[in-house]
Amino acid sequence: MIFHLQLGHDPDERKRKLFSLIRTGKIKLAGYKKNKIYGLLNCTSGKGMKIENRVFFKDEEEALQAGYRPCAHCLREAYKIWKSAH
């Protein structure tokens, strides 16, 4: 299940709530909706994506259950395992 967030409509409010969830460990991974890829929050591949294409996960299990695959850039080993199974 994707970690659904109600962050509000104000960009500053959304940013504060998101950072709070990251600091407390409730969000550990980010995903790209269009290609169903998840990766680390600091991955350079994901930094340029539009906000409306982002999703967040509490852990790898949640991302995999939602049908997302690991990022080949920042989660190289997890990607290799995933790729060999598909």
C-alpha positions as CSV (number, residue, x, y, z in Angstrom):
1,M,0.0,0.0,0.0
2,I,1.4,3.4,-0.9
3,F,2.0,5.7,2.0
4,H,-0.8,8.3,1.3
5,L,-0.2,11.7,2.7
6,Q,-2.4,14.6,3.4
7,L,0.2,17.4,3.3
8,G,-2.1,20.4,2.7
9,H,-2.4,22.8,-0.2
10,D,0.1,25.4,0.7
11,P,3.6,24.6,-0.7
12,D,5.4,25.7,2.5
13,E,3.1,23.6,4.7
14,R,3.6,20.5,2.5
15,K,7.3,21.0,2.7
16,R,7.3,21.3,6.5
17,K,5.1,18.2,6.9
18,L,7.1,16.2,4.5
19,F,10.4,17.0,6.2
20,S,8.9,16.2,9.5
21,L,7.9,12.7,8.3
22,I,11.3,12.2,6.9
23,R,13.0,13.2,10.1
24,T,10.9,10.9,12.2
25,G,11.6,8.0,9.8
26,K,8.0,7.6,8.7
27,I,9.2,8.2,5.1
28,K,12.4,6.5,3.9
29,L,11.9,6.1,0.2
30,A,10.4,8.1,-2.7
31,G,8.9,6.8,-5.9
32,Y,8.1,8.0,-9.5
33,K,4.5,7.3,-10.3
34,K,4.8,7.2,-14.1
35,N,7.5,4.4,-14.3
36,K,6.8,2.9,-10.9
37,I,10.4,3.2,-9.7
38,Y,11.4,3.8,-6.0
39,G,14.7,4.9,-4.6
40,L,16.5,6.8,-1.9
41,L,15.3,10.2,-1.0
42,N,18.7,11.7,-2.0
43,C,18.9,9.9,-5.4
44,T,20.0,12.3,-8.1
45,S,17.8,10.5,-10.6
46,G,14.7,11.5,-8.7
47,K,15.6,15.1,-7.8
48,G,14.2,16.6,-11.0
49,M,10.8,14.9,-11.0
50,K,7.7,17.0,-10.7
51,I,5.9,17.0,-7.3
52,E,2.7,15.6,-8.8
53,N,4.7,12.5,-10.0
54,R,6.1,11.7,-6.5
55,V,5.0,9.1,-4.0
56,F,6.5,8.2,-0.7
57,F,7.0,4.9,1.1
58,K,7.8,4.0,4.6
59,D,10.0,1.0,3.5
60,E,11.1,-1.2,0.6
61,E,8.4,-3.8,1.4
62,E,5.7,-1.2,1.0
63,A,7.2,0.0,-2.4
64,L,7.4,-3.5,-3.7
65,Q,3.9,-4.4,-2.6
66,A,2.7,-1.3,-4.6
67,G,4.3,-2.7,-7.7
68,Y,7.3,-0.4,-7.8
69,R,10.8,-1.6,-8.7
70,P,14.1,-0.5,-7.2
71,C,16.1,2.4,-8.9
72,A,19.0,1.1,-10.9
73,H,21.0,4.1,-9.9
74,C,20.8,4.5,-6.1
75,L,19.7,0.9,-5.2
76,R,21.9,-1.0,-7.6
77,E,22.1,-4.3,-5.7
78,A,18.3,-4.4,-5.1
79,Y,17.7,-3.6,-8.7
80,K,20.0,-6.5,-9.9
81,I,18.0,-8.9,-7.6
82,W,14.7,-7.5,-8.9
83,K,15.9,-7.7,-12.5
84,S,17.0,-11.3,-12.3
85,A,13.6,-12.2,-10.9
86,H,11.7,-10.5,-13.8
